[in-house]
Amino acid sequence: MARKTALLLILALAGCVGLQGQVDHVRAPAEAASSPPPSELPLPALASDQARVEQVLGMEGDKLWIALAARPAGIEPQVLLTPRGMRLPSVSGRCPLERNLARALVVFLNERLAGQVMTLEGMALTEQGMVADVTLDGQPLLQRLESEGLARPAGSLGWCP
């Protein structure tokens, strides 16, 4: 049976090549070749109390180190963020579960950031970095993270049993 399948595959591939061993080329219409590639849609402008996150670099305790693609004047391009209203697992947590959840959180956020916008609103600078309300592509981040088991509302119990 495998020989028969291999023979059919060879015959099918041979049919793609002319008798002289030349591949037939399909040409695109001339107007298609001269038109520019489609451009990405521009991102919406940010208000003065917003920033756009490009990447989550890691964690320090239960805070996120983030790189900002767009930010107001006076905000550094990399900043330590405490998302307002949520409790995140800590990379220095008491148990392996909490530490692993913190690592998974960074991976999850970076995967979700591809092609989307994580926006910080109502930013306030503190001695420990920045506190802000966080949305991911227009939806509160807490909702997404809570459904994945990667965050809880502020004031919730810890992660370790």
C-alpha positions, 0 to 999 in steps of 0.5 A: 500500500505504501509503495502504491501511495509513493508511486502515485505521489511521484506520478503526480509530481512528474505531472507538474513538470513538463516533458523537458523538465521545465516548470510552467510558470503562472504570471500575475497580471501587470497591474497586480505587480505594480500595486504596492503591498497593503499597508497595516491599518494605523493604530488609534491615537492615544489620549494623554493618559494612555500608553501602548505596550509593545512587549512584556519583558518579564516580572519583578515580584508581582509587577510586569516589566514592559516596553512601551511603543507609545507613551506620554512625555516623561514616561520611560520606554521601559517601566515596571507596571502594577495593573490596577485592580488585579492580583498577579502571581509572583516570580518570587512566590512561596510555592512552585505553582505561583512561580510557574503561573508568573512565568506562564503569564509573561508568555501568555501576554506576549503571545496575545500582544502579537497584532493587538494593543495593550493600553494603559489608562489612568497612569500614575507614577509611584516610587515602584513604577507605574500603576494603570488600568490595563486593557488588551485590544479594548477588553479589560485585561483582568477578564482575560487573565482571570479566565486563563487562571493567571490573575485574580481581582485585587484583594483575593487570596494568594496562589499557594495552598 
